[in-house]
Each structure stands twice: as structure tokens, then as C-alpha cells.
Amino acid sequence: MRQIINISALIVFLGILAEAFNVPQALLNFILAGELPFTRTPVAPDVILACVISATIALVVSLLVGNLEIHARIQYYIDNITHKNDNLPKRRFGRL
């Protein structure tokens, strides 16, 4: 519970910090108006499009890789649970 509180406080702090430095406004200016963040240098529209496409592809790939890793971990635990009886002896004591 304490870790969840710490992580949420960190997220709120980073959000306030980003808002104080106008990061959302700078990103909107980059995407919509084509100027580099925190400068007034214009960028060509094809460069902006390439940046947005590459960021989208990176986000999708990272989500898919994370999803596959979680799926593999779940499958590992399910296999361990279902095959646990295979490793046990048939009887505790052999026949006398």
C-alpha cells in the first residue's frame, strides 16, 4: 500500500512539474504548429509526421512486448500448477 501511495505521489509531482514548465503546451505547439519545444525554430511537417509515427510505433511495440511477457509469465505459473502432480510420486510408501 505504501508503494502505491509513493508512486501516485510521484506521478502527481511530475504532472505538476510538467505543468509548471509548460510541457503540454510545448508538445501541442510541436505537433500542431511545428515548432521545437522551448524554442521558436520551425520544423517541416514531414519531420513532425515521422516523429509522431515513430513514437506511436514505439508505444505499440512496448505495449505488445509487455503484454507478451505478462502472458508468458501467467502461462508459466499455470503450467507449474497443472503439472505439479506429475512430479510427485504415485504413492507415499511403496508396497511391502
HELIX and SHEET records of a PDB file:
HELIX    1   1 ARG A    2  ALA A   20  1                                  19    
HELIX    2   2 VAL A   23  LEU A   28  1                                   6    
HELIX    3   3 ASN A   29  ALA A   33  3                                   5    
HELIX    4   4 PRO A   45  THR A   82  1                                  38    
HELIX    5   5 LYS A   84  ASN A   87  1                                   4    
END                                                                             
